Amino acid sequence: MSEMNVFLRAPRAGDGDGLARCWFNAGAYYAAANPELFQVPQADSRELEEWALHKISEDTFVLVAEGDDQVVGFAVAVLQHPSPTAAKNFVRELSQTRVVVDILVVQTAYRRHGIGTRLMEAVEEWARAKEASVMLGYGQDTCKNRTKEPC
């Protein structure tokens, strides 16, 4: 695995094309692995850019990985506060502050260079700063179950 000159930052105007490539690549990967559950998405760069710029909030973390003067990966995580009905549920984590990793994607050409790992480490750091005690995601287990192959 070679080292790449990639840095992490908040999304900004002009990121749409890279965001769209990441989103399309991820959809194509999953659709090829299991077309019954997944499809290749329509990736509109303007919509994705606007979404990423407006998604950021106190409880939502959005980070992009930039390399070769373009977005080559991105992550989105959401803070979930303890549920007011947690005592009525048998799932203990509902009484805890949780972070859910909604999206973590890297363009196909940039995979296996540690970019996804760096994005995940940044999400974990944000989760610790938010004092989250549980972190959930749609990662390895979900991917394996839905694609019928290792991720």
Secondary structure by P-SEA (a helix, b strand, c coil): ccccbbbbbcccccaaaaaaaaaaaaaaaaaaacccccccccccaaaaaaaaaacccccbbbbbbbcccccccbbbbbbbccccccccccccccccbbbbbcbbbbcccccccaaaaaaaaaaaaaaaaacccccccccaaaaaaaacccc
